[in-house]
Amino acid sequence: MVQSMTVGAKLRWALGAATMVGSFSSVCAAQAEDARQAAIRRTMIDNAQRAQETRQFAQCAELAQRAVSIQDTGSLRRLLAECQLSAGMVVEAIGNAELCLSMLRRDERAVGRDVHIATCTRVVQDGRARSAQIVVRTPTTEPPNLRVLVGGQPLARVEWNIATLAAAGRLVIEATADGMQPFRRDVDATSGAVTEIRIELVPIVAQVSSGGATTVSASGDGGRSTTAVAASSSASGSQTGASVSVPQSRPQRGVSPLMVGGGIAAGVGVVGTVVGFAVPAALVAGFEARCGVSASNPSYESCQAEARAGQGGLDALAGVGFASIAVAGVGAALMVVGAVSRGGAEERARSVAVVPMFDRSTHGARVIVRW
Protein backbone atom coordinates (compact mmCIF):
# COMPACT_ATOMS: atom_id res chain seq x y z
CA MET A 1 0.00 0.00 0.00
CA VAL A 2 2.78 2.39 0.95
CA GLN A 3 4.62 1.47 -2.22
CA SER A 4 1.51 2.14 -4.30
CA MET A 5 1.03 5.61 -2.79
CA THR A 6 4.66 6.38 -3.37
CA VAL A 7 4.34 5.52 -7.05
CA GLY A 8 1.20 7.68 -7.35
CA ALA A 9 2.95 10.61 -5.73
CA LYS A 10 5.85 10.26 -8.12
CA LEU A 11 3.49 10.24 -11.10
CA ARG A 12 1.73 13.40 -9.90
CA TRP A 13 5.06 15.10 -9.33
CA ALA A 14 6.27 14.18 -12.82
CA LEU A 15 3.02 15.43 -14.37
CA GLY A 16 3.27 18.73 -12.52
CA ALA A 17 6.90 19.17 -13.53
CA ALA A 18 6.04 18.51 -17.19
CA THR A 19 3.23 21.08 -17.03
CA MET A 20 5.56 23.68 -15.55
CA VAL A 21 8.18 23.01 -18.21
CA GLY A 22 5.56 23.30 -20.97
CA SER A 23 4.21 26.57 -19.57
CA PHE A 24 7.71 28.00 -19.22
CA SER A 25 8.53 26.99 -22.79
CA SER A 26 5.33 28.66 -24.08
CA VAL A 27 6.14 31.86 -22.21
CA CYS A 28 9.69 31.86 -23.56
CA ALA A 29 8.44 31.28 -27.12
CA ALA A 30 5.90 34.11 -26.81
CA GLN A 31 8.54 36.44 -25.43
CA ALA A 32 10.91 35.51 -28.24
CA GLU A 33 8.19 36.23 -30.83
CA ASP A 34 7.38 39.56 -29.17
CA ALA A 35 11.05 40.49 -29.27
CA ARG A 36 11.26 39.56 -32.95
CA GLN A 37 8.16 41.62 -33.80
CA ALA A 38 9.51 44.56 -31.81
CA ALA A 39 12.79 44.41 -33.74
CA ILE A 40 10.93 44.30 -37.05
CA ARG A 41 8.78 47.25 -36.00
CA ARG A 42 11.82 49.29 -34.95
CA THR A 43 13.51 48.61 -38.31
CA MET A 44 10.38 49.68 -40.19
CA ILE A 45 10.16 52.92 -38.21
CA ASP A 46 13.83 53.70 -38.87
CA ASN A 47 13.39 53.05 -42.59
CA ALA A 48 10.23 55.16 -42.65
CA GLN A 49 12.04 58.10 -41.04
CA ARG A 50 14.88 57.80 -43.56
CA ALA A 51 12.34 57.75 -46.40
CA GLN A 52 10.74 60.89 -44.95
CA GLU A 53 14.10 62.64 -44.82
CA THR A 54 14.76 61.77 -48.47
CA ARG A 55 11.24 62.90 -49.44
CA GLN A 56 10.07 59.43 -50.41
CA PHE A 57 6.76 60.04 -48.70
CA ALA A 58 4.76 57.18 -50.25
CA GLN A 59 7.37 54.67 -49.07
CA CYS A 60 7.45 56.33 -45.65
CA ALA A 61 3.65 56.00 -45.35
CA GLU A 62 3.71 52.34 -46.36
CA LEU A 63 6.42 51.42 -43.83
CA ALA A 64 4.74 53.37 -41.04
CA GLN A 65 1.41 51.67 -41.79
CA ARG A 66 3.05 48.25 -41.54
CA ALA A 67 4.68 49.22 -38.24
CA VAL A 68 1.27 50.33 -36.91
CA SER A 69 -0.10 46.85 -37.64
CA ILE A 70 2.48 45.41 -35.20
CA GLN A 71 1.99 47.94 -32.40
CA ASP A 72 0.03 51.19 -32.51
CA THR A 73 1.15 54.34 -30.69
CA GLY A 74 0.32 58.02 -30.94
CA SER A 75 3.83 58.97 -32.04
CA LEU A 76 3.76 56.39 -34.85
CA ARG A 77 0.38 57.71 -36.00
CA ARG A 78 1.96 61.16 -36.16
CA LEU A 79 4.73 59.88 -38.46
CA LEU A 80 2.17 58.09 -40.64
CA ALA A 81 -0.05 61.19 -40.90
CA GLU A 82 2.87 63.45 -41.84
CA CYS A 83 4.04 61.14 -44.61
CA GLN A 84 0.53 60.66 -45.98
CA LEU A 85 -0.12 64.40 -46.10
CA SER A 86 3.14 64.99 -47.95
CA ALA A 87 2.30 62.14 -50.35
CA GLY A 88 -1.05 63.74 -51.22
CA MET A 89 -3.12 61.22 -49.25
CA VAL A 90 -5.05 64.03 -47.61
CA VAL A 91 -8.07 62.15 -46.28
CA GLU A 92 -5.98 59.31 -44.83
CA ALA A 93 -3.62 61.85 -43.22
CA ILE A 94 -6.50 63.64 -41.50
CA GLY A 95 -7.84 60.34 -40.14
CA ASN A 96 -4.49 59.22 -38.74
CA ALA A 97 -3.74 62.67 -37.27
CA GLU A 98 -7.07 62.62 -35.44
CA LEU A 99 -6.26 59.14 -34.09
CA CYS A 100 -2.87 60.49 -32.98
CA LEU A 101 -4.56 63.29 -31.01
CA SER A 102 -7.08 60.90 -29.46
CA MET A 103 -4.39 58.46 -28.29
CA LEU A 104 -2.00 61.13 -26.96
CA ARG A 105 -4.70 62.99 -25.04
CA ARG A 106 -5.39 59.78 -23.12
CA ASP A 107 -1.70 59.04 -22.52
CA GLU A 108 -0.33 61.86 -20.41
CA ARG A 109 3.00 60.09 -19.83
CA ALA A 110 3.89 59.65 -23.52
CA VAL A 111 7.40 60.81 -24.39
CA GLY A 112 7.33 64.01 -26.46
CA ARG A 113 3.57 64.22 -26.03
CA ASP A 114 3.26 67.99 -26.54
CA VAL A 115 5.36 67.95 -29.72
CA HIS A 116 3.35 65.06 -31.17
CA ILE A 117 0.03 66.79 -30.34
CA ALA A 118 1.17 70.02 -31.98
CA THR A 119 2.31 68.18 -35.12
CA CYS A 120 -0.90 66.16 -35.44
CA THR A 121 -2.99 69.30 -34.91
CA ARG A 122 -1.11 70.99 -37.74
CA VAL A 123 -1.65 67.98 -40.03
CA VAL A 124 -5.40 68.09 -39.36
CA GLN A 125 -5.56 71.81 -40.09
CA ASP A 126 -3.43 71.59 -43.25
CA GLY A 127 -5.36 68.54 -44.45
CA ARG A 128 -8.74 70.20 -44.04
CA ALA A 129 -7.48 73.25 -45.91
CA ARG A 130 -6.48 70.98 -48.81
CA SER A 131 -9.63 68.85 -48.79
CA ALA A 132 -13.11 69.23 -50.17
CA GLN A 133 -16.46 67.68 -49.40
CA ILE A 134 -18.24 65.55 -51.97
CA VAL A 135 -21.63 63.85 -51.99
CA VAL A 136 -21.94 60.82 -54.26
CA ARG A 137 -25.61 60.19 -55.03
CA THR A 138 -26.35 56.58 -55.97
CA PRO A 139 -29.47 55.42 -57.88
CA THR A 140 -32.67 55.12 -55.84
CA THR A 141 -33.08 51.56 -57.10
CA GLU A 142 -29.68 50.08 -56.48
CA PRO A 143 -28.51 47.58 -59.14
CA PRO A 144 -26.77 44.37 -58.07
CA ASN A 145 -23.13 44.61 -56.98
CA LEU A 146 -22.91 48.39 -57.21
CA ARG A 147 -19.35 49.59 -56.58
CA VAL A 148 -18.23 53.23 -56.34
CA LEU A 149 -14.66 54.50 -56.73
CA VAL A 150 -13.39 58.00 -55.90
CA GLY A 151 -9.95 58.74 -57.26
CA GLY A 152 -9.44 55.02 -57.88
CA GLN A 153 -10.20 54.10 -54.26
CA PRO A 154 -13.39 52.29 -53.17
CA LEU A 155 -15.96 54.50 -51.45
CA ALA A 156 -17.50 52.65 -48.50
CA ARG A 157 -21.25 52.13 -48.61
CA VAL A 158 -21.68 54.11 -45.39
CA GLU A 159 -20.27 57.15 -47.25
CA TRP A 160 -22.79 57.02 -50.09
CA ASN A 161 -25.28 59.89 -50.30
CA ILE A 162 -23.62 61.88 -47.50
CA ALA A 163 -20.91 64.53 -47.40
CA THR A 164 -17.47 62.95 -47.17
CA LEU A 165 -13.92 64.28 -47.36
CA ALA A 166 -11.82 64.05 -50.51
CA ALA A 167 -8.65 65.67 -51.75
CA ALA A 168 -9.38 69.00 -53.44
CA GLY A 169 -8.74 69.19 -57.17
CA ARG A 170 -9.64 66.98 -60.12
CA LEU A 171 -11.37 63.75 -59.05
CA VAL A 172 -12.52 60.79 -61.11
CA ILE A 173 -15.79 59.26 -59.94
CA GLU A 174 -16.46 55.74 -61.24
CA ALA A 175 -19.23 53.22 -60.67
CA THR A 176 -19.91 49.71 -61.93
CA ALA A 177 -22.82 47.29 -61.44
CA ASP A 178 -24.09 44.05 -62.95
CA GLY A 179 -25.95 44.58 -66.20
CA MET A 180 -25.02 48.27 -66.39
CA GLN A 181 -22.60 50.25 -68.50
CA PRO A 182 -19.64 51.62 -66.48
CA PHE A 183 -20.07 55.17 -65.19
CA ARG A 184 -17.20 57.67 -65.17
CA ARG A 185 -17.16 61.40 -64.53
CA ASP A 186 -14.38 63.92 -63.89
CA VAL A 187 -15.21 66.63 -61.34
CA ASP A 188 -13.34 69.58 -59.86
CA ALA A 189 -13.67 69.45 -56.08
CA THR A 190 -13.10 72.90 -54.57
CA SER A 191 -11.57 73.30 -51.13
CA GLY A 192 -14.16 74.43 -48.60
CA ALA A 193 -17.08 73.68 -50.94
CA VAL A 194 -19.46 70.73 -51.29
CA THR A 195 -19.50 69.02 -54.69
CA GLU A 196 -22.40 66.69 -55.52
CA ILE A 197 -22.12 63.92 -58.10
CA ARG A 198 -25.14 61.90 -59.19
CA ILE A 199 -24.38 58.45 -60.56
CA GLU A 200 -26.47 57.60 -63.61
CA LEU A 201 -26.27 54.00 -64.80
CA VAL A 202 -27.54 52.81 -68.19
CA PRO A 203 -28.47 49.14 -68.86
CA ILE A 204 -26.27 47.24 -71.30
CA VAL A 205 -27.55 46.67 -74.88
CA ALA A 206 -30.91 44.98 -74.20
CA GLN A 207 -33.76 46.36 -76.33
CA VAL A 208 -37.36 45.29 -75.88
CA SER A 209 -39.58 45.05 -78.94
CA SER A 210 -43.33 45.70 -78.95
CA GLY A 211 -43.96 41.95 -78.68
CA GLY A 212 -41.95 41.78 -75.48
CA ALA A 213 -39.13 39.67 -76.94
CA THR A 214 -35.58 40.69 -76.09
CA THR A 215 -33.65 41.60 -79.22
CA VAL A 216 -29.88 41.67 -79.49
CA SER A 217 -28.43 43.85 -82.22
CA ALA A 218 -25.55 42.21 -84.07
CA SER A 219 -23.68 43.43 -87.11
CA GLY A 220 -22.28 40.91 -89.56
CA ASP A 221 -18.56 40.83 -90.07
CA GLY A 222 -18.44 38.33 -92.89
CA GLY A 223 -17.11 35.66 -90.52
CA ARG A 224 -18.73 32.67 -88.94
CA SER A 225 -19.91 34.30 -85.75
CA THR A 226 -20.99 37.65 -84.39
CA THR A 227 -20.75 38.49 -80.69
CA ALA A 228 -23.39 40.60 -78.96
CA VAL A 229 -23.85 41.42 -75.29
CA ALA A 230 -27.14 41.27 -73.43
CA ALA A 231 -27.98 41.96 -69.81
CA SER A 232 -28.99 38.74 -68.11
CA SER A 233 -28.34 39.34 -64.42
CA SER A 234 -31.18 38.59 -62.07
CA ALA A 235 -32.11 40.80 -59.15
CA SER A 236 -30.01 38.66 -56.82
CA GLY A 237 -26.94 39.06 -59.01
CA SER A 238 -27.00 35.48 -60.32
CA GLN A 239 -26.72 34.85 -64.04
CA THR A 240 -29.68 33.42 -65.92
CA GLY A 241 -30.00 32.18 -69.48
CA ALA A 242 -32.60 33.83 -71.66
CA SER A 243 -33.84 33.21 -75.19
CA VAL A 244 -33.25 36.11 -77.55
CA SER A 245 -34.24 36.61 -81.16
CA VAL A 246 -31.72 37.61 -83.80
CA PRO A 247 -32.53 40.38 -86.32
CA GLN A 248 -33.93 39.21 -89.66
CA SER A 249 -30.95 40.49 -91.60
CA ARG A 250 -27.91 38.25 -91.48
CA PRO A 251 -24.37 38.62 -92.83
CA GLN A 252 -23.69 37.53 -96.38
CA ARG A 253 -22.48 33.95 -96.27
CA GLY A 254 -20.08 32.44 -98.78
CA VAL A 255 -20.89 29.24 -100.65
CA SER A 256 -20.14 26.10 -98.68
CA PRO A 257 -16.78 24.48 -99.57
CA LEU A 258 -18.60 21.16 -99.90
CA MET A 259 -20.96 22.67 -102.45
CA VAL A 260 -18.07 24.18 -104.42
CA GLY A 261 -16.12 20.93 -104.48
CA GLY A 262 -19.22 18.93 -105.31
CA GLY A 263 -20.11 21.25 -108.18
CA ILE A 264 -16.63 20.97 -109.68
CA ALA A 265 -16.68 17.17 -109.36
CA ALA A 266 -20.13 16.93 -110.90
CA GLY A 267 -19.11 19.16 -113.82
CA VAL A 268 -16.01 17.09 -114.50
CA GLY A 269 -18.09 13.92 -114.30
CA VAL A 270 -20.64 15.20 -116.81
CA VAL A 271 -17.95 16.25 -119.28
CA GLY A 272 -16.18 12.91 -118.87
CA THR A 273 -19.41 11.01 -119.41
CA VAL A 274 -20.07 12.90 -122.65
CA VAL A 275 -16.55 12.24 -123.85
CA GLY A 276 -16.61 8.59 -122.78
CA PHE A 277 -19.92 7.63 -124.40
CA ALA A 278 -21.07 10.25 -126.90
CA VAL A 279 -17.77 10.46 -128.79
CA PRO A 280 -17.42 6.64 -129.28
CA ALA A 281 -21.07 6.41 -130.32
CA ALA A 282 -20.55 9.11 -132.95
CA LEU A 283 -17.42 7.39 -134.27
CA VAL A 284 -19.16 4.02 -134.55
CA ALA A 285 -22.13 5.58 -136.32
CA GLY A 286 -19.84 7.26 -138.85
CA PHE A 287 -17.91 4.03 -139.36
CA GLU A 288 -21.07 2.03 -140.05
CA ALA A 289 -22.39 4.65 -142.46
CA ARG A 290 -19.13 4.71 -144.37
CA CYS A 291 -18.24 1.01 -144.44
CA GLY A 292 -21.62 -0.75 -144.12
CA VAL A 293 -22.00 -4.15 -142.55
CA SER A 294 -21.88 -6.33 -145.72
CA ALA A 295 -18.85 -8.20 -146.90
CA SER A 296 -19.86 -7.29 -150.50
CA ASN A 297 -18.75 -3.71 -149.84
CA PRO A 298 -15.47 -3.17 -151.73
CA SER A 299 -13.94 -1.31 -148.76
CA TYR A 300 -15.15 -3.88 -146.21
CA GLU A 301 -11.72 -5.34 -145.49
CA SER A 302 -10.06 -1.98 -145.07
CA CYS A 303 -12.91 -0.83 -142.81
CA GLN A 304 -12.54 -3.95 -140.66
CA ALA A 305 -8.84 -3.29 -140.30
CA GLU A 306 -9.62 0.29 -139.30
CA ALA A 307 -12.16 -0.92 -136.78
CA ARG A 308 -9.70 -3.34 -135.20
CA ALA A 309 -7.08 -0.62 -134.97
CA GLY A 310 -9.47 1.83 -133.25
CA GLN A 311 -11.06 -0.67 -130.84
CA GLY A 312 -8.55 0.07 -128.10
CA GLY A 313 -9.28 3.80 -128.22
CA LEU A 314 -13.00 3.18 -128.06
CA ASP A 315 -12.57 0.91 -125.03
CA ALA A 316 -10.49 3.59 -123.29
CA LEU A 317 -13.13 6.22 -123.95
CA ALA A 318 -15.79 3.90 -122.55
CA GLY A 319 -13.71 3.48 -119.39
CA VAL A 320 -13.52 7.24 -119.06
CA GLY A 321 -17.29 7.40 -119.37
CA PHE A 322 -17.90 4.87 -116.61
CA ALA A 323 -15.41 6.58 -114.29
CA SER A 324 -16.99 9.95 -115.01
CA ILE A 325 -20.40 8.65 -113.95
CA ALA A 326 -18.90 7.78 -110.54
CA VAL A 327 -17.24 11.21 -110.24
CA ALA A 328 -20.50 12.96 -111.11
CA GLY A 329 -22.32 10.91 -108.46
CA VAL A 330 -19.80 11.84 -105.78
CA GLY A 331 -20.03 15.52 -106.77
CA ALA A 332 -23.80 15.49 -106.54
CA ALA A 333 -23.62 13.87 -103.09
CA LEU A 334 -21.19 16.57 -101.87
CA MET A 335 -23.51 19.31 -103.12
CA VAL A 336 -26.43 17.79 -101.22
CA VAL A 337 -24.41 17.47 -98.00
CA GLY A 338 -23.21 21.09 -98.28
CA ALA A 339 -26.73 22.37 -98.86
CA VAL A 340 -28.12 20.41 -95.88
CA SER A 341 -25.32 21.63 -93.58
CA ARG A 342 -25.87 25.24 -94.56
CA GLY A 343 -29.62 24.94 -94.06
CA GLY A 344 -29.12 23.48 -90.57
CA ALA A 345 -26.74 26.29 -89.58
CA GLU A 346 -29.21 28.92 -90.74
CA GLU A 347 -32.00 27.23 -88.81
CA ARG A 348 -29.94 27.23 -85.63
CA ALA A 349 -29.13 30.93 -86.09
CA ARG A 350 -32.79 31.92 -85.92
CA SER A 351 -32.85 31.63 -82.14
CA VAL A 352 -29.88 31.60 -79.75
CA ALA A 353 -29.55 31.38 -75.99
CA VAL A 354 -27.69 33.70 -73.66
CA VAL A 355 -24.67 31.83 -72.39
CA PRO A 356 -24.87 32.08 -68.56
CA MET A 357 -21.29 33.30 -68.25
CA PHE A 358 -20.63 36.52 -66.31
CA ASP A 359 -18.22 38.88 -67.99
CA ARG A 360 -16.96 41.63 -65.66
CA SER A 361 -15.52 43.64 -68.52
CA THR A 362 -19.04 44.24 -69.87
CA HIS A 363 -21.13 43.47 -66.78
CA GLY A 364 -23.47 41.28 -68.75
CA ALA A 365 -23.75 37.92 -70.47
CA ARG A 366 -22.10 37.11 -73.76
CA VAL A 367 -24.20 35.86 -76.65
CA ILE A 368 -22.54 34.00 -79.51
CA VAL A 369 -24.69 34.25 -82.65
CA ARG A 370 -23.60 31.67 -85.19
CA TRP A 371 -24.88 32.40 -88.70
Phi and psi in degrees as a GROMACS rama.xvg file:
@    title "Ramachandran Plot"
@    xaxis  label "Phi"
@    yaxis  label "Psi"
@TYPE xy
-63.1363  -40.32  VAL-2
-64.6408  -38.6613  GLN-3
-64.0755  -42.8346  SER-4
-64.0318  -37.8025  MET-5
-64.2676  -40.8679  THR-6
-64.1963  -41.9021  VAL-7
-63.5524  -39.5417  GLY-8
-65.1392  -38.7888  ALA-9
-64.901  -40.242  LYS-10
-64.0879  -42.6795  LEU-11
-64.0668  -39.4779  ARG-12
-63.9583  -42.2163  TRP-13
-65.1229  -40.0026  ALA-14
-64.7572  -42.5757  LEU-15
-63.8705  -40.8826  GLY-16
-63.9592  -41.243  ALA-17
-64.2154  -38.6232  ALA-18
-65.0499  -41.5979  THR-19
-64.0844  -41.6485  MET-20
-63.5534  -43.1631  VAL-21
-62.7384  -42.3588  GLY-22
-64.721  -42.6196  SER-23
-62.6792  -40.5311  PHE-24
-64.564  -40.663  SER-25
-63.1039  -42.4968  SER-26
-63.8114  -42.263  VAL-27
-64.0653  -41.5114  CYS-28
-64.5112  -40.9865  ALA-29
-64.9961  -41.4183  ALA-30
-65.4493  -37.9138  GLN-31
-64.84  -40.2606  ALA-32
-66.4433  -40.9087  GLU-33
-61.0696  -41.4531  ASP-34
-64.9178  -39.2462  ALA-35
-65.0614  -43.8802  ARG-36
-64.0798  -38.4515  GLN-37
-64.7027  -39.3168  ALA-38
-66.1565  -41.134  ALA-39
-62.705  -43.9683  ILE-40
-61.4608  -44.2412  ARG-41
-62.0488  -41.1909  ARG-42
-64.0655  -41.25  THR-43
-63.1228  -41.6995  MET-44
-64.4476  -42.7404  ILE-45
-61.6082  -44.1624  ASP-46
-66.1788  -36.0739  ASN-47
-65.4732  -40.5708  ALA-48
-66.4887  -38.076  GLN-49
-66.0134  -38.9871  ARG-50
-64.5891  -34.9226  ALA-51
-66.9695  -40.4012  GLN-52
-66.1464  -32.0965  GLU-53
-93.6701  10.6456  THR-54
64.945  27.4562  ARG-55
-95.6429  72.9155  GLN-56
-70.2245  -34.6879  PHE-57
-64.4344  -42.3899  ALA-58
-66.2931  -39.896  GLN-59
-59.0035  -45.0294  CYS-60
-64.4254  -39.9939  ALA-61
-64.6575  -45.3711  GLU-62
-66.013  -40.5692  LEU-63
-65.1062  -38.0203  ALA-64
-63.8535  -39.5786  GLN-65
-68.2046  -35.7238  ARG-66
-67.4698  -36.2641  ALA-67
-61.1817  -36.4759  VAL-68
-65.2485  -21.6852  SER-69
-84.1952  -49.5957  ILE-70
-153.944  128.675  GLN-71
-99.1414  131.459  ASP-72
-139.744  162.31  THR-73
-64.7775  -39.1317  GLY-74
-66.5229  -36.3413  SER-75
-70.5004  -34.7937  LEU-76
-64.6985  -34.0259  ARG-77
-63.2952  -45.6712  ARG-78
-60.6432  -43.9813  LEU-79
-62.5607  -44.2397  LEU-80
-64.5945  -42.2884  ALA-81
-60.3334  -46.0364  GLU-82
-66.9138  -39.5044  CYS-83
-65.42  -40.3723  GLN-84
-63.6337  -42.5536  LEU-85
-68.6261  -27.4184  SER-86
-84.9498  0.103431  ALA-87
88.3782  5.39105  GLY-88
-89.0456  72.7398  MET-89
-65.3627  -49.4745  VAL-90
-63.5197  -44.6302  VAL-91
-62.5775  -38.4181  GLU-92
-63.2686  -42.9093  ALA-93
-61.3607  -44.4125  ILE-94
-61.4032  -44.5651  GLY-95
-71.4596  -33.7819  ASN-96
-66.4347  -38.0951  ALA-97
-67.7538  -36.5981  GLU-98
-64.6432  -39.7209  LEU-99
-56.4507  -48.4708  CYS-100
-63.6269  -41.7433  LEU-101
-62.6638  -43.5103  SER-102
-69.1096  -41.9076  MET-103
-72.8731  -30.9481  LEU-104
-68.3076  -23.7464  ARG-105
-87.5748  -22.5078  ARG-106
-107.323  91.7624  ASP-107
-76.0394  -14.0183  GLU-108
-100.059  8.33203  ARG-109
-64.3862  138.095  ALA-110
-69.3716  131.654  VAL-111
66.412  29.7208  GLY-112
-58.5434  -47.0075  ARG-113
-63.5752  -40.8819  ASP-114
-64.4042  -43.9241  VAL-115
-63.5644  -41.433  HIS-116
-63.7063  -41.7417  ILE-117
-64.5038  -41.6926  ALA-118
-65.5536  -44.639  THR-119
-66.6621  -35.5324  CYS-120
-62.9647  -41.5959  THR-121
-64.3784  -40.0735  ARG-122
-62.2016  -42.2595  VAL-123
-62.0566  -45.6885  VAL-124
-64.5134  -47.1011  GLN-125
-63.9635  -39.6705  ASP-126
-63.7206  -42.988  GLY-127
-67.738  -31.518  ARG-128
-69.8293  -24.7808  ALA-129
-102.112  9.57869  ARG-130
-114.75  163.478  SER-131
-131.455  166.975  ALA-132
-108.121  133.992  GLN-133
-127.072  151.579  ILE-134
-124.952  114.813  VAL-135
-97.0211  111.171  VAL-136
-90.4144  120.586  ARG-137
-94.4863  161.695  THR-138
-59.3348  146.284  PRO-139
-59.9439  -45.4345  THR-140
-94.9831  105.444  THR-141
-76.8703  123.67  GLU-142
-73.2457  162.911  PRO-143
-62.685  140.815  PRO-144
56.513  43.8826  ASN-145
-70.202  133.149  LEU-146
-135.827  131.661  ARG-147
-118.788  134.384  VAL-148
-121.529  137.33  LEU-149
-122.622  114.968  VAL-150
61.6068  31.1182  GLY-151
83.7077  -2.931  GLY-152
-109.408  138.528  GLN-153
-60.5624  137.258  PRO-154
-97.8761  119.723  LEU-155
-60.9394  148.201  ALA-156
-57.4748  -35.0166  ARG-157
-66.5686  -15.1501  VAL-158
-98.3833  2.36136  GLU-159
-73.4679  141.499  TRP-160
65.4317  16.1284  ASN-161
-133.883  162.293  ILE-162
-70.746  129.977  ALA-163
-138.38  155.874  THR-164
-78.0245  145.947  LEU-165
-152.23  157.219  ALA-166
-65.6215  134.219  ALA-167
-67.6115  149.531  ALA-168
120.192  -160.554  GLY-169
-75.2875  125.714  ARG-170
-123.518  145.678  LEU-171
-108.313  119.271  VAL-172
-103.076  125.86  ILE-173
-128.954  151.525  GLU-174
-149.969  142.047  ALA-175
-135.361  153.784  THR-176
-160.187  156.605  ALA-177
-62.3837  133.114  ASP-178
75.7681  8.18692  GLY-179
-122.67  149.352  MET-180
-70.7487  143.194  GLN-181
-60.0953  142.407  PRO-182
-106.418  137.597  PHE-183
-149.065  133.996  ARG-184
-148.957  134.967  ARG-185
-94.0061  131.144  ASP-186
-131.527  154.078  VAL-187
-104.147  107.653  ASP-188
-89.0755  120.87  ALA-189
-94.8117  135.715  THR-190
-60.6309  132.489  SER-191
83.0201  -4.11808  GLY-192
-113.738  166.279  ALA-193
-109.554  121.345  VAL-194
-108.097  127.282  THR-195
-108.453  132.925  GLU-196
-124.706  126.221  ILE-197
-105.064  122.007  ARG-198
-81.7111  124.701  ILE-199
-119.437  114.337  GLU-200
-105.819  137.825  LEU-201
-115.075  131.182  VAL-202
-59.483  152.877  PRO-203
-84.0631  124.46  ILE-204
57.2189  -50.8755  VAL-205
-49.6505  129.174  ALA-206
-121.019  139.615  GLN-207
-110.853  122.48  VAL-208
-80.7066  172.725  SER-209
-62.7485  -27.7078  SER-210
-80.7774  -3.27904  GLY-211
88.7447  1.4692  GLY-212
-87.2602  137.288  ALA-213
-73.7974  129.664  THR-214
-116.48  133.436  THR-215
-108.788  122.423  VAL-216
-79.8032  134.183  SER-217
-143.965  130.384  ALA-218
-101.424  136.054  SER-219
-72.5921  143.641  GLY-220
-119.633  12.2704  ASP-221
78.6007  -2.57326  GLY-222
-97.3114  -161.977  GLY-223
-89.5104  -16.2944  ARG-224
-146.459  153.28  SER-225
-127.366  133.339  THR-226
-102.852  130.293  THR-227
-127.027  161.893  ALA-228
-121.725  133.073  VAL-229
-133.006  142.286  ALA-230
-70.9839  128.468  ALA-231
-140.221  19.2083  SER-232
-81.2884  136.659  SER-233
-82.749  175.496  SER-234
-63.9063  -27.4277  ALA-235
-84.9128  -3.11922  SER-236
95.1283  -6.98605  GLY-237
-81.5212  155.785  SER-238
-91.8309  136.773  GLN-239
-128.715  143.03  THR-240
-79.4643  146.657  GLY-241
-144.643  143.293  ALA-242
-81.2206  131.627  SER-243
-127.429  151.439  VAL-244
-102.075  141.128  SER-245
-92.102  143.137  VAL-246
-53.8296  154.183  PRO-247
-63.3824  -38.2636  GLN-248
-73.7058  140.138  SER-249
-132.087  157.276  ARG-250
-60.9587  153.303  PRO-251
-67.9854  125.771  GLN-252
-100.423  142.266  ARG-253
-76.1932  166.931  GLY-254
-70.6531  141.947  VAL-255
-61.0008  137.483  SER-256
-57.1828  -34.6636  PRO-257
-63.6487  -40.4078  LEU-258
-67.2868  -39.5437  MET-259
-63.367  -49.2218  VAL-260
-63.0725  -41.1895  GLY-261
-64.0282  -39.3689  GLY-262
-64.0255  -42.0633  GLY-263
-62.9746  -45.3327  ILE-264
-63.0955  -41.2953  ALA-265
-64.476  -41.3736  ALA-266
-62.4145  -43.4699  GLY-267
-63.1775  -40.0768  VAL-268
-63.6684  -41.5101  GLY-269
-64.048  -45.936  VAL-270
-61.4205  -43.0244  VAL-271
-64.4555  -37.4256  GLY-272
-63.8608  -43.1661  THR-273
-60.9353  -45.7287  VAL-274
-64.8549  -41.0928  VAL-275
-72.7471  -27.4869  GLY-276
-117.048  -42.7717  PHE-277
-69.0705  -43.0082  ALA-278
-63.7025  -48.8837  VAL-279
-59.9158  -39.2502  PRO-280
-61.9127  -41.0477  ALA-281
-66.076  -39.3681  ALA-282
-65.2471  -42.5745  LEU-283
-65.0011  -42.6284  VAL-284
-61.5674  -42.7448  ALA-285
-65.1416  -38.5962  GLY-286
-62.608  -46.6224  PHE-287
-64.64  -38.7666  GLU-288
-66.9151  -32.4277  ALA-289
-84.7708  -39.1854  ARG-290
-101.484  -23.5318  CYS-291
72.9337  179.281  GLY-292
-117.402  6.9  VAL-293
-102.3  141.628  SER-294
-71.991  -13.7482  ALA-295
-74.3921  -11.4219  SER-296
-68.1942  126.401  ASN-297
-56.1853  -33.4966  PRO-298
-94.9346  18.0052  SER-299
-61.9238  -45.8769  TYR-300
-64.1266  -43.806  GLU-301
-66.1623  -34.9391  SER-302
-66.1202  -39.7118  CYS-303
-63.58  -41.4376  GLN-304
-62.1424  -40.0026  ALA-305
-64.4602  -38.6956  GLU-306
-65.5648  -42.8791  ALA-307
-64.8028  -36.6802  ARG-308
-67.7174  -33.9982  ALA-309
-91.7606  -1.06035  GLY-310
-63.4917  -37.6431  GLN-311
-62.8047  -40.7606  GLY-312
-64.6284  -40.1938  GLY-313
-64.9017  -39.6816  LEU-314
-62.7022  -40.3855  ASP-315
-63.7363  -42.6498  ALA-316
-64.0375  -36.583  LEU-317
-64.1997  -39.2701  ALA-318
-61.4945  -40.9325  GLY-319
-60.6772  -38.9734  VAL-320
-63.5505  -45.762  GLY-321
-64.4276  -42.7074  PHE-322
-63.5988  -36.3458  ALA-323
-67.6593  -32.9144  SER-324
-60.3716  -43.2283  ILE-325
-63.614  -42.8972  ALA-326
-62.7045  -42.7655  VAL-327
-62.3964  -38.1932  ALA-328
-64.4624  -43.7438  GLY-329
-62.4383  -42.3303  VAL-330
-61.6652  -42.8053  GLY-331
-62.0362  -40.3402  ALA-332
-63.5161  -41.0104  ALA-333
-63.4099  -39.8419  LEU-334
-63.4967  -39.2507  MET-335
-65.6437  -44.9722  VAL-336
-62.3485  -42.44  VAL-337
-63.3309  -40.9378  GLY-338
-65.7745  -41.3931  ALA-339
-65.3521  -42.0656  VAL-340
-63.8057  -41.6447  SER-341
-65.3951  -42.4881  ARG-342
-61.6396  -39.3691  GLY-343
-66.4371  -38.7614  GLY-344
-64.4498  -41.1417  ALA-345
-66.768  -34.9034  GLU-346
-66.5962  -39.9458  GLU-347
-68.8721  -27.2977  ARG-348
-75.7427  -11.4052  ALA-349
-68.342  -31.2955  ARG-350
-142.009  129.297  SER-351
-124.254  166.234  VAL-352
-115.996  144.73  ALA-353
-69.1392  123.296  VAL-354
-71.7096  121.821  VAL-355
-75.1007  65.6273  PRO-356
-126.797  115.208  MET-357
-74.9732  134.1  PHE-358
-123.041  105.904  ASP-359
-68.7828  -20.5319  ARG-360
-70.976  -24.0795  SER-361
-120.515  -7.94198  THR-362
56.8744  44.483  HIS-363
-160.774  -167.49  GLY-364
-105.041  152.179  ALA-365
-101.339  131.265  ARG-366
-112.806  123.525  VAL-367
-101.43  113.297  ILE-368
-100.314  110.278  VAL-369
-98.235  119.616  ARG-370
